[in-house]
């Protein structure tokens, strides 16, 4: 048999799978933290924009009420 087909066994732990697991185990918390910081900045920016818009709307409503007096 010239070409022997190597069978891949997915249930064995190999040095490659250990390395991949180690890299993921170490890097995922840092990646999650960085994504969380970006998300918080995005949410905070949207909240500040919403508050500014509410403030402008309230000022325009107050000005209209003042004009009725």
Secondary structure, DSSP 8 states (H G I E B T S, - for coil): --S------TTS--HHHHHHHHHHHHHHHHHHHHHHHHHHHHHHHHHHHHHHHHHHHHHHHHHHHHHH-
